[in-house]
């Protein structure tokens, strides 16, 4: 699993600079502190998303293993539970 520090490095490589604004009013580069805070926030969010995905995959794997042990399909399990 990727650490927060590693994720920050990945995001920094993907986004060497960050700017705010739009085409009408123009763009402004974030200050160093704003840049660091934004990258850290993105890292936390990305890690949370990856963690949820891994958790969902683990549940699906466990579910498939249980159905295999029971010798039934997912549709048969749904019928039993309805």
Secondary structure, DSSP 8 states (H G I E B T S, - for coil): ---HHHHHHHHHHH-S--EEEETTTEEEE--HHHHHHHHHHHHHHHHHHHHHHHHHHHHHHHHHHHHHHHT--HHHHHHHH-
